[in-house]
Amino acid sequence: MTDFFGYLALALLALIVLYILWVWWQKFVANRPDRYGKGPGHDLRGAERGQWHRGKDD
C-alpha cells in the first residue's frame, strides 16, 4: 500500500513540475512584444511599426 502512495506522490510532483514549466512557457508564447505591441513595457504603436495611418486611408 505504501508503494501506491509513493507512486501517487511522484505522479503529483511530476504534474506540478509540468504545470510550472507550462506556465513559464506561456509567458514567452502569449506575451511576445513583437505581436501587436502588447508586451509589457513595449509601446510599438507608431512609425516603428508603420501604423501612423491605420484606420484613416484604408
BELQUIBEL-V811880 format. One record per run of one state. SS is the DSSP state (a for helix, b for strand, c for the rest). FROM is the first residue (numbers start at 1). TO is the last residue. If there is no record, write none. Layout:
ss: (SS;SS)
from: (FROM;FROM)
to: (TO;TO)
//
This chain:
ss: (c;a;c)
from: (1;2;31)
to: (1;30;58)
//
